[in-house]
Amino acid sequence: MKVDGAIFIACLAIALGLGVWHARHSSETTDECFAAGRSPSWWLAETSIVATTFAAVAPLAIAGLVATDSIVGNWFWCDDGLPVVIGAFIVSH
């Protein structure tokens, strides 16, 4: 077996092992899993939501929108403020 195949199989085994371990130690409700039991404070939920917008793909997507649609494409990014605040409020309450 080639080295890259062995590395692939090792990574796959580690990922499956972690998945099995987390499945056995998971919480019982989806509310606890996805919304932290609806107990995080508003600022923690908002920070989490904003942090996801700083992924490596986001600046590339916005640059692509501006390149194809000119500055009007930037409204896709700017128009997201209110829905993010509403989402953080819903998650934290």
VOTIPA-132468 format. One line per 10 residues: number of its first residue (from 1); their letters; for each residue x, y negated, z negated of N, C-alpha, C, O. Coordinates in Angstrom, 2 decimals. Example, Ala and Ser with C-alpha at 12.3 -4.5 7.8 and 13.67 -1.06 7.14 Angstrom:
1> as> 13.19:5.69:-7.80:12.30:4.50:-7.80:13.20:3.30:-7.80:14.24:3.32:-8.46 | 12.85:2.25:-7.08:13.67:1.06:-7.14:12.90:-0.03:-7.87:13.41:-1.14:-8.04
This chain:
1> mkvdgaifia> 0.85:1.18:0.00:0.00:0.00:0.00:0.89:-1.24:0.00:1.91:-1.28:-0.70 | 0.52:-2.21:0.77:1.27:-3.44:0.82:1.09:-4.23:-0.48:0.15:-4.01:-1.23 | 2.01:-5.13:-0.71:1.97:-5.94:-1.93:0.72:-6.81:-1.97:0.10:-6.94:-3.02 | 0.35:-7.41:-0.84:-0.83:-8.26:-0.85:-2.11:-7.48:-1.12:-3.03:-8.01:-1.74 | -2.18:-6.24:-0.68:-3.33:-5.39:-1.00:-3.39:-5.06:-2.48:-4.47:-5.03:-3.07 | -2.24:-4.81:-3.08:-2.19:-4.52:-4.51:-2.59:-5.74:-5.34:-3.28:-5.62:-6.34 | -2.15:-6.92:-4.90:-2.53:-8.15:-5.60:-4.03:-8.38:-5.47:-4.68:-8.78:-6.44 | -4.58:-8.14:-4.30:-6.02:-8.31:-4.09:-6.81:-7.37:-4.99:-7.78:-7.79:-5.63 | -6.41:-6.11:-5.04:-7.12:-5.13:-5.88:-6.98:-5.48:-7.36:-7.93:-5.31:-8.12 | -5.81:-5.97:-7.77:-5.62:-6.36:-9.17:-6.52:-7.55:-9.52:-7.14:-7.56:-10.59
11> claialglgv> -6.59:-8.53:-8.63:-7.47:-9.69:-8.89:-8.94:-9.27:-8.92:-9.71:-9.76:-9.75 | -9.32:-8.38:-8.03:-10.69:-7.89:-8.01:-11.02:-7.14:-9.29:-12.10:-7.31:-9.85 | -10.09:-6.30:-9.76:-10.30:-5.56:-11.00:-10.41:-6.50:-12.19:-11.25:-6.28:-13.07 | -9.59:-7.53:-12.23:-9.67:-8.50:-13.33:-11.00:-9.24:-13.30:-11.63:-9.42:-14.34 | -11.43:-9.67:-12.11:-12.70:-10.38:-11.99:-13.88:-9.49:-12.41:-14.78:-9.94:-13.12 | -13.87:-8.24:-11.96:-14.95:-7.33:-12.35:-14.91:-7.03:-13.84:-15.96:-6.95:-14.49 | -13.72:-6.88:-14.39:-13.59:-6.64:-15.83:-14.13:-7.80:-16.64:-14.83:-7.60:-17.63 | -13.79:-9.02:-16.23:-14.31:-10.19:-16.93:-15.83:-10.30:-16.79:-16.52:-10.69:-17.73 | -16.35:-9.95:-15.61:-17.79:-9.98:-15.41:-18.51:-9.00:-16.30:-19.55:-9.32:-16.87 | -17.97:-7.79:-16.44:-18.58:-6.78:-17.31:-18.51:-7.23:-18.76:-19.48:-7.07:-19.51
21> wharhssett> -17.37:-7.79:-19.17:-17.22:-8.22:-20.56:-18.21:-9.34:-20.88:-18.86:-9.32:-21.92 | -18.32:-10.32:-19.98:-19.25:-11.43:-20.22:-20.70:-10.97:-20.15:-21.55:-11.52:-20.85 | -21.00:-9.98:-19.32:-22.37:-9.48:-19.25:-22.77:-8.82:-20.57:-23.92:-8.93:-20.99 | -21.85:-8.15:-21.21:-22.16:-7.49:-22.49:-22.24:-8.47:-23.64:-22.93:-8.21:-24.62 | -21.54:-9.59:-23.53:-21.53:-10.58:-24.60:-22.34:-11.82:-24.25:-22.14:-12.88:-24.85 | -23.23:-11.70:-23.29:-23.99:-12.87:-22.86:-25.13:-13.17:-23.81:-25.52:-12.36:-24.64 | -25.65:-14.38:-23.66:-26.80:-14.76:-24.47:-28.06:-14.09:-23.91:-28.06:-13.55:-22.80 | -29.10:-14.13:-24.70:-30.30:-13.40:-24.33:-31.24:-14.19:-23.42:-32.06:-13.59:-22.72 | -31.14:-15.51:-23.41:-32.08:-16.28:-22.62:-31.34:-17.08:-21.55:-30.17:-17.44:-21.71 | -32.03:-17.35:-20.46:-31.42:-18.16:-19.41:-31.31:-19.61:-19.85:-30.42:-20.33:-19.39
31> decfaagrsp> -32.20:-20.05:-20.73:-32.12:-21.42:-21.26:-30.81:-21.62:-22.02:-30.17:-22.67:-21.91 | -30.42:-20.63:-22.77:-29.15:-20.70:-23.51:-27.96:-20.66:-22.55:-26.95:-21.33:-22.77 | -28.09:-19.88:-21.52:-26.98:-19.72:-20.57:-26.77:-20.96:-19.72:-25.63:-21.42:-19.59 | -27.82:-21.52:-19.15:-27.67:-22.60:-18.19:-27.80:-23.99:-18.80:-27.27:-24.94:-18.23 | -28.46:-24.14:-19.92:-28.67:-25.47:-20.49:-28.17:-25.56:-21.93:-28.55:-26.48:-22.65 | -27.33:-24.64:-22.35:-26.75:-24.65:-23.70:-27.83:-24.75:-24.77:-27.66:-25.44:-25.77 | -28.93:-24.07:-24.54:-30.02:-24.09:-25.51:-30.70:-25.43:-25.63:-31.39:-25.70:-26.62 | -30.50:-26.29:-24.65:-31.03:-27.66:-24.64:-30.59:-28.44:-25.85:-31.33:-29.29:-26.35 | -29.39:-28.16:-26.34:-28.89:-28.85:-27.52:-27.74:-29.82:-27.28:-27.36:-30.52:-28.22 | -27.15:-29.91:-26.07:-26.04:-30.87:-25.93:-26.54:-32.30:-25.96:-27.67:-32.59:-25.58
41> swwlaetsiv> -25.67:-33.20:-26.43:-26.04:-34.61:-26.45:-26.07:-35.14:-25.02:-25.52:-34.52:-24.11 | -26.69:-36.28:-24.84:-26.85:-36.84:-23.50:-25.51:-37.13:-22.86:-25.33:-36.91:-21.66 | -24.55:-37.64:-23.65:-23.27:-38.02:-23.06:-22.48:-36.79:-22.61:-21.73:-36.86:-21.64 | -22.63:-35.67:-23.31:-21.93:-34.45:-22.91:-22.53:-33.89:-21.61:-21.79:-33.47:-20.72 | -23.84:-33.89:-21.51:-24.49:-33.43:-20.28:-24.13:-34.34:-19.11:-23.85:-33.86:-18.02 | -24.14:-35.64:-19.33:-23.80:-36.58:-18.26:-22.35:-36.45:-17.82:-22.05:-36.50:-16.63 | -21.44:-36.27:-18.77:-20.03:-36.08:-18.44:-19.83:-34.82:-17.62:-19.03:-34.81:-16.68 | -20.54:-33.77:-17.96:-20.44:-32.53:-17.21:-20.95:-32.70:-15.78:-20.33:-32.20:-14.84 | -22.06:-33.40:-15.62:-22.62:-33.61:-14.30:-21.70:-34.49:-13.45:-21.48:-34.21:-12.27 | -21.16:-35.55:-14.04:-20.27:-36.44:-13.30:-18.97:-35.73:-12.95:-18.41:-35.96:-11.87
51> attfaavapl> -18.47:-34.88:-13.85:-17.22:-34.17:-13.58:-17.33:-33.26:-12.36:-16.35:-33.03:-11.66 | -18.52:-32.74:-12.11:-18.68:-31.86:-10.95:-18.58:-32.63:-9.64:-18.32:-32.03:-8.59 | -18.80:-33.94:-9.68:-18.70:-34.73:-8.45:-17.26:-35.03:-8.07:-17.00:-35.54:-6.98 | -16.32:-34.73:-8.94:-14.91:-34.98:-8.65:-14.20:-33.75:-8.11:-12.98:-33.64:-8.20 | -14.95:-32.83:-7.55:-14.35:-31.65:-6.95:-13.55:-32.07:-5.72:-13.72:-33.18:-5.21 | -12.70:-31.21:-5.26:-11.84:-31.53:-4.11:-12.65:-31.73:-2.84:-12.19:-32.42:-1.93 | -13.83:-31.15:-2.77:-14.64:-31.24:-1.55:-15.40:-32.56:-1.47:-15.67:-33.05:-0.37 | -15.76:-33.15:-2.60:-16.59:-34.35:-2.60:-15.95:-35.52:-1.84:-16.62:-36.10:-0.98 | -14.70:-35.89:-2.10:-14.13:-37.00:-1.32:-14.05:-36.71:0.17:-14.22:-37.61:0.99 | -13.79:-35.46:0.53:-13.75:-35.09:1.94:-15.13:-35.21:2.58:-15.26:-35.67:3.71
61> aiaglvatds> -16.15:-34.80:1.85:-17.51:-34.89:2.38:-17.91:-36.34:2.58:-18.49:-36.68:3.61 | -17.63:-37.20:1.61:-17.99:-38.61:1.73:-17.21:-39.27:2.85:-17.76:-40.06:3.61 | -15.92:-38.95:2.97:-15.12:-39.50:4.07:-15.68:-39.05:5.42:-15.71:-39.83:6.37 | -16.13:-37.81:5.51:-16.74:-37.32:6.74:-18.04:-38.02:7.05:-18.31:-38.34:8.21 | -18.86:-38.27:6.02:-20.11:-39.00:6.24:-19.85:-40.41:6.73:-20.53:-40.88:7.64 | -18.88:-41.08:6.14:-18.56:-42.45:6.55:-17.97:-42.45:7.96:-18.24:-43.36:8.75 | -17.18:-41.43:8.29:-16.59:-41.36:9.63:-17.65:-41.13:10.70:-17.55:-41.67:11.80 | -18.66:-40.33:10.39:-19.68:-40.04:11.40:-20.84:-41.03:11.41:-21.39:-41.34:12.47 | -21.22:-41.54:10.23:-22.39:-42.41:10.13:-22.04:-43.85:9.77:-22.94:-44.63:9.47 | -20.78:-44.22:9.80:-20.24:-45.51:9.36:-20.54:-45.71:7.88:-20.70:-44.74:7.14
71> ivgnwfwcdd> -20.61:-46.94:7.45:-20.77:-47.22:6.02:-22.14:-46.78:5.50:-22.32:-46.59:4.29 | -23.10:-46.60:6.39:-24.42:-46.12:5.98:-24.31:-44.73:5.35:-25.10:-44.39:4.46 | -23.34:-43.92:5.80:-23.15:-42.60:5.22:-22.74:-42.64:3.77:-22.90:-41.65:3.05 | -22.21:-43.78:3.33:-21.81:-43.90:1.93:-23.01:-43.98:0.99:-22.86:-43.74:-0.21 | -24.18:-44.32:1.51:-25.38:-44.37:0.66:-25.73:-43.00:0.12:-26.38:-42.88:-0.92 | -25.31:-41.96:0.82:-25.52:-40.61:0.30:-24.86:-40.46:-1.06:-25.41:-39.83:-1.96 | -23.68:-41.05:-1.21:-22.94:-40.98:-2.47:-23.51:-41.95:-3.49:-23.71:-41.59:-4.65 | -23.77:-43.18:-3.07:-24.23:-44.21:-4.00:-25.65:-43.97:-4.49:-26.01:-44.42:-5.58 | -26.44:-43.28:-3.71:-27.84:-43.07:-4.04:-28.04:-41.97:-5.07:-29.18:-41.65:-5.41 | -26.98:-41.39:-5.56:-27.08:-40.24:-6.46:-27.11:-40.62:-7.94:-27.23:-39.74:-8.79
81> glpvvigafi> -26.99:-41.89:-8.27:-26.89:-42.32:-9.67:-28.11:-42.01:-10.52:-27.99:-41.37:-11.56 | -29.26:-42.44:-10.09:-30.49:-42.24:-10.86:-30.85:-40.76:-11.03:-31.19:-40.35:-12.14 | -30.79:-39.94:-9.97:-31.07:-38.52:-10.18:-30.12:-37.84:-11.17:-30.53:-36.93:-11.89 | -28.86:-38.27:-11.19:-27.91:-37.68:-12.14:-28.27:-38.05:-13.57:-28.22:-37.21:-14.46 | -28.64:-39.30:-13.79:-29.04:-39.73:-15.14:-30.31:-39.00:-15.57:-30.41:-38.57:-16.71 | -31.27:-38.86:-14.68:-32.51:-38.14:-15.00:-32.21:-36.68:-15.29:-32.77:-36.10:-16.22 | -31.32:-36.07:-14.50:-30.93:-34.67:-14.75:-30.27:-34.49:-16.09:-30.55:-33.51:-16.78 | -29.41:-35.40:-16.48:-28.76:-35.30:-17.81:-29.79:-35.44:-18.92:-29.71:-34.75:-19.93 | -30.76:-36.34:-18.73:-31.81:-36.50:-19.74:-32.65:-35.24:-19.88:-33.00:-34.84:-20.99 | -32.99:-34.61:-18.75:-33.80:-33.40:-18.78:-33.05:-32.25:-19.45:-33.62:-31.51:-20.25
91> vsh> -31.77:-32.11:-19.13:-30.98:-31.02:-19.72:-30.81:-31.20:-21.22:-30.83:-30.23:-21.97 | -30.65:-32.46:-21.66:-30.37:-32.66:-23.08:-31.62:-32.76:-23.95:-31.52:-32.83:-25.17 | -32.80:-32.75:-23.33:-34.03:-32.83:-24.15:-34.94:-31.69:-23.89:-36.01:-31.61:-24.49
